Amino acid sequence: MADQTTSEGEQLSYETAREELVETVRRLEAGGTTLEESLALWERGEHLATVCQEWLDGVRARLDARLDPEEE
């Protein structure tokens, strides 16, 4: 599976998206940001979570196909 392309046109591997998601959550939990910054972080986090889930869904589909080749 190739890297996921985001709506911003960037390429993110699962590992990169997960690391950025962890950092985004850390920043949100730490507080000290404006409402606007918090909203931007939240939106980025939602996007990164979606990218990670798409990677995981793709891997699950590939595993399922390998385990049950009759479904192809």
Secondary structure, 3 states (H helix, E strand, C coil): CCCEECCCCCEECHHHHHHHHHHHHHHHHHCCCCHHHHHHHHHHHHHHHHHHHHHHHHHHHHHHHHHCHHHC
